Amino acid sequence: MTQDEIIEMARQAGLHVASDVNWMPVIGLDYAKRLIELAAAKEREACAKVCETAREAIWEYHEEHLKAAACNVCTNIAQAIRARGQA
């Protein structure tokens, strides 16, 4: 994640992000938890997309009898990663 993405998530979490001060304001625990949730969700989605990208590459590099099994594995991993956010 880039700094800009983290700053945007902080704004989505309800934090005022000031760029013109040289001090770190104290933030409430609820805001910090929300920011952590947003960051974790973004990271989960990025990981799931890596699995889906790998699934697409399988068709080019594997023998026919392995394709269906490998595709299912990649799909299941992507679904499992996304499901972690629902627990």
N, CA, C and O atoms as CSV, one atom per row, in Angstrom:
chain,resi,resn,atom,element,x,y,z
A,1,MET,N,N,0.831,-1.176,0.000
A,1,MET,CA,C,0.000,0.000,0.000
A,1,MET,C,C,0.880,1.246,0.000
A,1,MET,O,O,1.939,1.284,0.627
A,2,THR,N,N,0.423,2.239,-0.704
A,2,THR,CA,C,1.178,3.488,-0.739
A,2,THR,C,C,0.750,4.393,0.406
A,2,THR,O,O,-0.295,4.175,1.021
A,3,GLN,N,N,1.551,5.399,0.689
A,3,GLN,CA,C,1.198,6.370,1.726
A,3,GLN,C,C,-0.116,7.074,1.393
A,3,GLN,O,O,-0.941,7.319,2.274
A,4,ASP,N,N,-0.298,7.392,0.123
A,4,ASP,CA,C,-1.534,8.067,-0.287
A,4,ASP,C,C,-2.756,7.190,-0.035
A,4,ASP,O,O,-3.806,7.682,0.376
A,5,GLU,N,N,-2.613,5.882,-0.283
A,5,GLU,CA,C,-3.732,4.965,-0.028
A,5,GLU,C,C,-4.046,4.897,1.464
A,5,GLU,O,O,-5.214,4.855,1.850
A,6,ILE,N,N,-3.020,4.886,2.301
A,6,ILE,CA,C,-3.230,4.842,3.749
A,6,ILE,C,C,-3.882,6.138,4.226
A,6,ILE,O,O,-4.772,6.108,5.076
A,7,ILE,N,N,-3.449,7.256,3.693
A,7,ILE,CA,C,-4.059,8.539,4.060
A,7,ILE,C,C,-5.525,8.563,3.648
A,7,ILE,O,O,-6.372,9.041,4.402
A,8,GLU,N,N,-5.831,8.053,2.459
A,8,GLU,CA,C,-7.223,8.008,2.009
A,8,GLU,C,C,-8.050,7.101,2.920
A,8,GLU,O,O,-9.191,7.427,3.248
A,9,MET,N,N,-7.486,5.974,3.327
A,9,MET,CA,C,-8.204,5.088,4.253
A,9,MET,C,C,-8.419,5.772,5.604
A,9,MET,O,O,-9.463,5.592,6.231
A,10,ALA,N,N,-7.450,6.545,6.046
A,10,ALA,CA,C,-7.608,7.284,7.305
A,10,ALA,C,C,-8.780,8.259,7.190
A,10,ALA,O,O,-9.572,8.400,8.122
A,11,ARG,N,N,-8.882,8.918,6.060
A,11,ARG,CA,C,-10.019,9.828,5.837
A,11,ARG,C,C,-11.335,9.058,5.836
A,11,ARG,O,O,-12.322,9.510,6.417
A,12,GLN,N,N,-11.350,7.880,5.174
A,12,GLN,CA,C,-12.561,7.061,5.157
A,12,GLN,C,C,-12.937,6.584,6.556
A,12,GLN,O,O,-14.112,6.371,6.854
A,13,ALA,N,N,-11.941,6.421,7.399
A,13,ALA,CA,C,-12.186,5.987,8.776
A,13,ALA,C,C,-12.690,7.133,9.648
A,13,ALA,O,O,-13.065,6.921,10.801
A,14,GLY,N,N,-12.699,8.346,9.099
A,14,GLY,CA,C,-13.210,9.492,9.832
A,14,GLY,C,C,-12.145,10.363,10.470
A,14,GLY,O,O,-12.458,11.217,11.300
A,15,LEU,N,N,-10.902,10.161,10.098
A,15,LEU,CA,C,-9.813,10.959,10.664
A,15,LEU,C,C,-9.571,12.191,9.814
A,15,LEU,O,O,-9.668,12.148,8.588
A,16,HIS,N,N,-9.255,13.287,10.482
A,16,HIS,CA,C,-8.818,14.478,9.763
A,16,HIS,C,C,-7.312,14.360,9.626
A,16,HIS,O,O,-6.598,14.284,10.626
A,17,VAL,N,N,-6.830,14.343,8.405
A,17,VAL,CA,C,-5.400,14.194,8.160
A,17,VAL,C,C,-4.833,15.561,7.819
A,17,VAL,O,O,-5.100,16.111,6.751
A,18,ALA,N,N,-4.049,16.100,8.737
A,18,ALA,CA,C,-3.461,17.421,8.546
A,18,ALA,C,C,-2.044,17.265,8.019
A,18,ALA,O,O,-1.260,16.483,8.556
A,19,SER,N,N,-1.719,17.999,6.982
A,19,SER,CA,C,-0.375,17.918,6.415
A,19,SER,C,C,0.479,19.129,6.763
A,19,SER,O,O,1.649,19.202,6.386
A,20,ASP,N,N,-0.109,20.073,7.481
A,20,ASP,CA,C,0.615,21.318,7.747
A,20,ASP,C,C,1.093,21.422,9.189
A,20,ASP,O,O,1.426,22.513,9.651
A,21,VAL,N,N,1.131,20.318,9.895
A,21,VAL,CA,C,1.586,20.353,11.291
A,21,VAL,C,C,2.698,19.329,11.496
A,21,VAL,O,O,2.815,18.367,10.737
A,22,ASN,N,N,3.493,19.539,12.501
A,22,ASN,CA,C,4.608,18.646,12.792
A,22,ASN,C,C,4.373,17.846,14.062
A,22,ASN,O,O,5.325,17.516,14.769
A,23,TRP,N,N,3.141,17.535,14.355
A,23,TRP,CA,C,2.828,16.740,15.542
A,23,TRP,C,C,1.820,15.678,15.169
A,23,TRP,O,O,1.109,15.795,14.171
A,24,MET,N,N,1.768,14.659,15.971
A,24,MET,CA,C,0.856,13.547,15.714
A,24,MET,C,C,-0.316,13.662,16.677
A,24,MET,O,O,-0.143,13.500,17.885
A,25,PRO,N,N,-1.496,13.938,16.160
A,25,PRO,CA,C,-2.643,14.028,17.057
A,25,PRO,C,C,-3.002,12.649,17.618
A,25,PRO,O,O,-2.750,11.624,16.984
A,26,VAL,N,N,-3.577,12.640,18.783
A,26,VAL,CA,C,-4.047,11.397,19.388
A,26,VAL,C,C,-5.378,11.052,18.739
A,26,VAL,O,O,-6.257,11.906,18.626
A,27,ILE,N,N,-5.528,9.808,18.313
A,27,ILE,CA,C,-6.772,9.395,17.684
A,27,ILE,C,C,-7.487,8.405,18.579
A,27,ILE,O,O,-6.868,7.668,19.348
A,28,GLY,N,N,-8.780,8.405,18.463
A,28,GLY,CA,C,-9.575,7.487,19.254
A,28,GLY,C,C,-9.401,6.051,18.786
A,28,GLY,O,O,-9.072,5.799,17.627
A,29,LEU,N,N,-9.624,5.126,19.688
A,29,LEU,CA,C,-9.465,3.713,19.392
A,29,LEU,C,C,-10.416,3.270,18.285
A,29,LEU,O,O,-10.042,2.452,17.445
A,30,ASP,N,N,-11.636,3.796,18.271
A,30,ASP,CA,C,-12.589,3.422,17.222
A,30,ASP,C,C,-12.072,3.802,15.837
A,30,ASP,O,O,-12.210,3.031,14.888
A,31,TYR,N,N,-11.475,4.992,15.719
A,31,TYR,CA,C,-10.924,5.412,14.426
A,31,TYR,C,C,-9.738,4.536,14.032
A,31,TYR,O,O,-9.609,4.143,12.872
A,32,ALA,N,N,-8.886,4.235,14.984
A,32,ALA,CA,C,-7.725,3.395,14.699
A,32,ALA,C,C,-8.168,2.003,14.253
A,32,ALA,O,O,-7.614,1.450,13.303
A,33,LYS,N,N,-9.164,1.435,14.933
A,33,LYS,CA,C,-9.670,0.114,14.543
A,33,LYS,C,C,-10.245,0.147,13.136
A,33,LYS,O,O,-10.018,-0.774,12.351
A,34,ARG,N,N,-10.979,1.188,12.813
A,34,ARG,CA,C,-11.573,1.302,11.476
A,34,ARG,C,C,-10.484,1.409,10.413
A,34,ARG,O,O,-10.589,0.793,9.352
A,35,LEU,N,N,-9.444,2.184,10.691
A,35,LEU,CA,C,-8.339,2.315,9.749
A,35,LEU,C,C,-7.667,0.960,9.533
A,35,LEU,O,O,-7.345,0.597,8.402
A,36,ILE,N,N,-7.459,0.222,10.607
A,36,ILE,CA,C,-6.849,-1.107,10.503
A,36,ILE,C,C,-7.743,-2.029,9.684
A,36,ILE,O,O,-7.247,-2.789,8.853
A,37,GLU,N,N,-9.044,-1.973,9.903
A,37,GLU,CA,C,-9.981,-2.795,9.128
A,37,GLU,C,C,-9.914,-2.464,7.645
A,37,GLU,O,O,-9.906,-3.367,6.809
A,38,LEU,N,N,-9.867,-1.182,7.312
A,38,LEU,CA,C,-9.787,-0.770,5.909
A,38,LEU,C,C,-8.483,-1.246,5.269
A,38,LEU,O,O,-8.485,-1.736,4.140
A,39,ALA,N,N,-7.377,-1.101,5.987
A,39,ALA,CA,C,-6.082,-1.538,5.458
A,39,ALA,C,C,-6.065,-3.051,5.255
A,39,ALA,O,O,-5.576,-3.535,4.234
A,40,ALA,N,N,-6.591,-3.793,6.213
A,40,ALA,CA,C,-6.616,-5.249,6.100
A,40,ALA,C,C,-7.492,-5.689,4.929
A,40,ALA,O,O,-7.132,-6.618,4.206
A,41,ALA,N,N,-8.633,-5.037,4.737
A,41,ALA,CA,C,-9.520,-5.377,3.626
A,41,ALA,C,C,-8.835,-5.129,2.284
A,41,ALA,O,O,-8.951,-5.936,1.362
A,42,LYS,N,N,-8.136,-4.030,2.183
A,42,LYS,CA,C,-7.429,-3.718,0.936
A,42,LYS,C,C,-6.337,-4.753,0.667
A,42,LYS,O,O,-6.153,-5.177,-0.474
A,43,GLU,N,N,-5.619,-5.160,1.704
A,43,GLU,CA,C,-4.565,-6.153,1.542
A,43,GLU,C,C,-5.140,-7.520,1.183
A,43,GLU,O,O,-4.576,-8.225,0.346
A,44,ARG,N,N,-6.257,-7.903,1.806
A,44,ARG,CA,C,-6.906,-9.169,1.454
A,44,ARG,C,C,-7.308,-9.188,-0.010
A,44,ARG,O,O,-7.087,-10.176,-0.710
A,45,GLU,N,N,-7.899,-8.092,-0.470
A,45,GLU,CA,C,-8.334,-8.028,-1.867
A,45,GLU,C,C,-7.141,-8.114,-2.819
A,45,GLU,O,O,-7.217,-8.774,-3.856
A,46,ALA,N,N,-6.041,-7.449,-2.466
A,46,ALA,CA,C,-4.843,-7.523,-3.304
A,46,ALA,C,C,-4.325,-8.956,-3.370
A,46,ALA,O,O,-3.920,-9.417,-4.437
A,47,CYS,N,N,-4.334,-9.660,-2.250
A,47,CYS,CA,C,-3.871,-11.054,-2.232
A,47,CYS,C,C,-4.803,-11.949,-3.054
A,47,CYS,O,O,-4.337,-12.816,-3.794
A,48,ALA,N,N,-6.104,-11.741,-2.928
A,48,ALA,CA,C,-7.058,-12.539,-3.698
A,48,ALA,C,C,-6.867,-12.311,-5.192
A,48,ALA,O,O,-6.989,-13.246,-5.984
A,49,LYS,N,N,-6.571,-11.086,-5.579
A,49,LYS,CA,C,-6.350,-10.796,-6.996
A,49,LYS,C,C,-5.080,-11.457,-7.514
A,49,LYS,O,O,-5.019,-11.833,-8.685
A,50,VAL,N,N,-4.062,-11.607,-6.664
A,50,VAL,CA,C,-2.861,-12.337,-7.068
A,50,VAL,C,C,-3.231,-13.777,-7.404
A,50,VAL,O,O,-2.742,-14.333,-8.388
A,51,CYS,N,N,-4.089,-14.377,-6.595
A,51,CYS,CA,C,-4.537,-15.747,-6.860
A,51,CYS,C,C,-5.291,-15.829,-8.182
A,51,CYS,O,O,-5.091,-16.760,-8.962
A,52,GLU,N,N,-6.154,-14.855,-8.428
A,52,GLU,CA,C,-6.923,-14.859,-9.674
A,52,GLU,C,C,-6.019,-14.647,-10.885
A,52,GLU,O,O,-6.261,-15.221,-11.947
A,53,THR,N,N,-4.991,-13.835,-10.736
A,53,THR,CA,C,-4.026,-13.630,-11.814
A,53,THR,C,C,-3.262,-14.925,-12.085
A,53,THR,O,O,-3.016,-15.286,-13.236
A,54,ALA,N,N,-2.892,-15.614,-11.012
A,54,ALA,CA,C,-2.206,-16.905,-11.172
A,54,ALA,C,C,-3.118,-17.904,-11.877
A,54,ALA,O,O,-2.667,-18.681,-12.718
A,55,ARG,N,N,-4.396,-17.877,-11.531
A,55,ARG,CA,C,-5.360,-18.775,-12.174
A,55,ARG,C,C,-5.375,-18.559,-13.681
A,55,ARG,O,O,-5.427,-19.523,-14.445
A,56,GLU,N,N,-5.331,-17.311,-14.110
A,56,GLU,CA,C,-5.346,-17.015,-15.542
A,56,GLU,C,C,-4.054,-17.488,-16.217
A,56,GLU,O,O,-4.088,-17.928,-17.366
A,57,ALA,N,N,-2.937,-17.406,-15.530
A,57,ALA,CA,C,-1.659,-17.815,-16.099
A,57,ALA,C,C,-1.550,-19.335,-16.224
A,57,ALA,O,O,-0.800,-19.845,-17.056
A,58,ILE,N,N,-2.294,-20.041,-15.403
A,58,ILE,CA,C,-2.250,-21.504,-15.429
A,58,ILE,C,C,-2.602,-22.030,-16.810
A,58,ILE,O,O,-2.015,-23.013,-17.261
A,59,TRP,N,N,-3.529,-21.407,-17.476
A,59,TRP,CA,C,-3.975,-21.906,-18.779
A,59,TRP,C,C,-2.852,-21.894,-19.802
A,59,TRP,O,O,-2.874,-22.678,-20.751
A,60,GLU,N,N,-1.900,-21.043,-19.631
A,60,GLU,CA,C,-0.812,-20.965,-20.593
A,60,GLU,C,C,0.323,-21.933,-20.290
A,60,GLU,O,O,1.018,-22.362,-21.211
A,61,TYR,N,N,0.527,-22.284,-19.043
A,61,TYR,CA,C,1.756,-22.968,-18.660
A,61,TYR,C,C,1.589,-24.401,-18.169
A,61,TYR,O,O,2.598,-25.053,-17.901
A,62,HIS,N,N,0.391,-24.920,-18.038
A,62,HIS,CA,C,0.210,-26.265,-17.508
A,62,HIS,C,C,-0.439,-27.185,-18.532
A,62,HIS,O,O,-1.133,-26.752,-19.451
A,63,GLU,N,N,-0.185,-28.457,-18.335
A,63,GLU,CA,C,-0.792,-29.451,-19.199
A,63,GLU,C,C,-2.291,-29.512,-18.946
A,63,GLU,O,O,-2.774,-29.129,-17.880
A,64,GLU,N,N,-2.997,-29.988,-19.919
A,64,GLU,CA,C,-4.471,-29.976,-19.887
A,64,GLU,C,C,-5.046,-30.651,-18.643
A,64,GLU,O,O,-5.980,-30.124,-18.039
A,65,HIS,N,N,-4.506,-31.809,-18.248
A,65,HIS,CA,C,-5.087,-32.545,-17.123
A,65,HIS,C,C,-4.893,-31.842,-15.780
A,65,HIS,O,O,-5.564,-32.187,-14.807
A,66,LEU,N,N,-3.986,-30.862,-15.707
A,66,LEU,CA,C,-3.763,-30.127,-14.457
A,66,LEU,C,C,-4.557,-28.821,-14.379
A,66,LEU,O,O,-4.723,-28.248,-13.302
A,67,LYS,N,N,-5.034,-28.369,-15.508
A,67,LYS,CA,C,-5.656,-27.042,-15.555
A,67,LYS,C,C,-6.871,-26.900,-14.644
A,67,LYS,O,O,-6.954,-25.934,-13.885
A,68,ALA,N,N,-7.801,-27.827,-14.700
A,68,ALA,CA,C,-9.022,-27.708,-13.900
A,68,ALA,C,C,-8.715,-27.731,-12.415
A,68,ALA,O,O,-9.262,-26.929,-11.658
A,69,ALA,N,N,-7.853,-28.634,-11.990
A,69,ALA,CA,C,-7.511,-28.729,-10.566
A,69,ALA,C,C,-6.793,-27.463,-10.103
A,69,ALA,O,O,-7.114,-26.922,-9.045
A,70,ALA,N,N,-5.834,-26.992,-10.880
A,70,ALA,CA,C,-5.093,-25.792,-10.505
A,70,ALA,C,C,-6.000,-24.571,-10.486
A,70,ALA,O,O,-5.875,-23.716,-9.609
A,71,CYS,N,N,-6.903,-24.486,-11.440
A,71,CYS,CA,C,-7.856,-23.376,-11.475
A,71,CYS,C,C,-8.735,-23.381,-10.233
A,71,CYS,O,O,-8.976,-22.333,-9.634
A,72,ASN,N,N,-9.211,-24.555,-9.847
A,72,ASN,CA,C,-10.043,-24.665,-8.643
A,72,ASN,C,C,-9.281,-24.268,-7.391
A,72,ASN,O,O,-9.827,-23.605,-6.509
A,73,VAL,N,N,-8.026,-24.672,-7.311
A,73,VAL,CA,C,-7.210,-24.302,-6.152
A,73,VAL,C,C,-7.083,-22.785,-6.061
A,73,VAL,O,O,-7.308,-22.216,-4.993
A,74,CYS,N,N,-6.731,-22.127,-7.147
A,74,CYS,CA,C,-6.587,-20.668,-7.143
A,74,CYS,C,C,-7.887,-19.972,-6.779
A,74,CYS,O,O,-7.890,-19.018,-6.002
A,75,THR,N,N,-8.986,-20.447,-7.337
A,75,THR,CA,C,-10.296,-19.867,-7.043
A,75,THR,C,C,-10.645,-20.038,-5.567
A,75,THR,O,O,-11.126,-19.101,-4.929
A,76,ASN,N,N,-10.406,-21.222,-5.028
A,76,ASN,CA,C,-10.712,-21.491,-3.623
A,76,ASN,C,C,-9.852,-20.655,-2.683
A,76,ASN,O,O,-10.336,-20.178,-1.656
A,77,ILE,N,N,-8.589,-20.476,-3.028
A,77,ILE,CA,C,-7.714,-19.646,-2.194
A,77,ILE,C,C,-8.194,-18.201,-2.200
A,77,ILE,O,O,-8.257,-17.567,-1.146
A,78,ALA,N,N,-8.532,-17.675,-3.368
A,78,ALA,CA,C,-9.033,-16.297,-3.458
A,78,ALA,C,C,-10.302,-16.131,-2.628
A,78,ALA,O,O,-10.458,-15.130,-1.928
A,79,GLN,N,N,-11.206,-17.102,-2.702
A,79,GLN,CA,C,-12.446,-17.031,-1.914
A,79,GLN,C,C,-12.151,-17.106,-0.424
A,79,GLN,O,O,-12.777,-16.397,0.365
A,80,ALA,N,N,-11.211,-17.949,-0.026
A,80,ALA,CA,C,-10.858,-18.090,1.387
A,80,ALA,C,C,-10.244,-16.799,1.925
A,80,ALA,O,O,-10.523,-16.400,3.055
A,81,ILE,N,N,-9.416,-16.153,1.125
A,81,ILE,CA,C,-8.811,-14.881,1.545
A,81,ILE,C,C,-9.899,-13.836,1.748
A,81,ILE,O,O,-9.907,-13.137,2.761
A,82,ARG,N,N,-10.809,-13.725,0.802
A,82,ARG,CA,C,-11.892,-12.738,0.938
A,82,ARG,C,C,-12.799,-13.065,2.127
A,82,ARG,O,O,-13.287,-12.154,2.795
A,83,ALA,N,N,-13.025,-14.326,2.394
A,83,ALA,CA,C,-13.903,-14.731,3.500
A,83,ALA,C,C,-13.317,-14.348,4.851
A,83,ALA,O,O,-14.061,-14.194,5.819
A,84,ARG,N,N,-12.015,-14.192,4.935
A,84,ARG,CA,C,-11.404,-13.813,6.216
A,84,ARG,C,C,-11.955,-12.478,6.715
A,84,ARG,O,O,-11.983,-12.237,7.922
A,85,GLY,N,N,-12.383,-11.626,5.822
A,85,GLY,CA,C,-12.950,-10.342,6.217
A,85,GLY,C,C,-14.365,-10.443,6.721
A,85,GLY,O,O,-14.890,-9.479,7.278
A,86,GLN,N,N,-14.997,-11.587,6.540
A,86,GLN,CA,C,-16.382,-11.759,6.976
A,86,GLN,C,C,-16.493,-12.465,8.307
A,86,GLN,O,O,-17.584,-12.591,8.863
A,87,ALA,N,N,-15.374,-12.922,8.816
A,87,ALA,CA,C,-15.394,-13.674,10.089
A,87,ALA,C,C,-15.453,-12.747,11.279
A,87,ALA,O,O,-15.475,-13.208,12.420
